[in-house]
Amino acid sequence: MDDLKITTVEHDNDISILYKWSKLYRIPKRLVIIESKIIDGEEVKIYSNGLKSINTVINLGKSLDDIYRLYPMISPKDIVMLYILSRTKSTDNVLLDINNFYKLLDINEISDI
């Protein structure tokens, strides 16, 4: 887990806190992952960098479908974008992987980028 922290004030709410984490991580707010955990009997929200989390599982060789199951709060379009940015194999293989993933989601195939 990151050691990054934000400063909250009395009038902060879930939305303002999300924006603060987004600014701190330097990512769009839609890529901030929010998880609720019980710590010492109290519910605590954990904000993590979705870009970093998804890149980690891509580098571990997870498929697009695996990534989508792990991070259903991230849109398929964003997952595909991050996948393309992180892959080093040929474009043909990337397109094949994306088309297979879109078939699972019943989305029309793409033929080129």
C-alpha positions in Angstrom: 0.0 0.0 0.0 1.2 3.5 -0.7 2.3 5.8 2.1 0.7 8.8 0.5 -1.8 10.8 2.6 -4.2 13.5 1.9 -5.3 16.3 4.3 -9.0 16.3 5.1 -11.0 19.0 6.7 -14.3 18.9 8.7 -16.4 19.7 5.6 -14.9 17.1 3.3 -17.3 14.5 1.9 -16.8 11.4 -0.2 -16.6 13.4 -3.4 -14.1 16.0 -2.2 -12.0 13.2 -0.8 -12.1 11.3 -4.1 -10.9 14.5 -5.9 -8.0 14.9 -3.4 -6.9 11.3 -4.0 -7.2 11.8 -7.7 -5.0 14.9 -7.6 -2.5 13.2 -5.3 -2.2 10.1 -7.6 -2.3 12.3 -10.7 -4.9 10.1 -12.3 -8.5 10.7 -13.4 -11.0 10.2 -10.5 -12.6 7.3 -12.4 -9.3 5.3 -11.9 -9.2 5.8 -8.1 -10.3 2.5 -6.5 -12.3 2.8 -3.3 -12.6 -0.2 -1.0 -14.3 -0.4 2.4 -12.5 -2.5 5.0 -13.2 -3.1 8.7 -10.2 -2.1 10.8 -10.4 -2.5 14.5 -14.1 -2.8 14.3 -14.5 0.4 12.3 -15.3 0.7 8.6 -12.5 2.5 6.8 -12.4 3.6 3.1 -9.1 2.7 1.3 -8.3 4.8 -1.8 -5.8 3.2 -4.2 -4.2 4.1 -7.5 -6.2 2.0 -10.1 -3.6 2.7 -12.8 -0.8 1.2 -10.7 -3.0 -1.7 -9.6 -4.0 -2.6 -13.1 -0.5 -2.3 -14.5 0.7 -4.6 -11.8 -1.8 -7.4 -12.7 -1.1 -6.8 -16.5 2.6 -7.3 -15.8 1.8 -10.5 -14.0 0.3 -11.8 -17.2 -3.4 -11.6 -16.3 -5.9 -11.6 -19.2 -8.3 -8.7 -19.8 -11.2 -10.8 -18.5 -9.2 -11.5 -15.3 -8.5 -7.8 -14.9 -12.1 -6.9 -15.4 -13.2 -9.4 -12.8 -10.6 -8.1 -10.3 -11.6 -4.4 -11.0 -15.3 -4.3 -12.1 -15.4 -0.7 -10.9 -13.1 0.3 -13.8 -14.8 0.5 -17.2 -13.8 -2.0 -19.9 -12.8 1.0 -22.1 -10.3 2.2 -19.4 -9.0 -1.4 -18.9 -8.4 -1.7 -22.6 -6.6 1.6 -22.7 -4.3 0.7 -19.8 -3.7 -2.7 -21.4 -2.6 -1.2 -24.7 -0.3 1.3 -22.9 1.4 -1.4 -20.9 1.8 -4.2 -23.5 5.0 -4.6 -25.4 4.0 -7.3 -27.8 2.9 -6.7 -31.4 -0.3 -4.8 -32.2 -1.8 -7.9 -33.8 -1.7 -9.8 -30.5 -3.0 -6.8 -28.6 -6.0 -6.6 -31.0 -6.7 -10.3 -30.7 -6.7 -10.1 -26.9 -9.0 -7.0 -27.0 -11.4 -8.6 -29.5 -11.6 -11.8 -27.4 -12.3 -9.7 -24.3 -15.0 -7.7 -26.1 -16.6 -10.9 -27.3 -17.0 -12.0 -23.6 -18.8 -8.7 -22.9 -20.9 -8.9 -26.1 -19.3 -5.7 -27.6 -18.6 -5.5 -31.3 -15.1 -6.3 -32.3 -12.6 -3.7 -33.3 -10.4 -4.1 -36.3 -7.8 -1.5 -35.8 -6.7 1.2 -33.4 
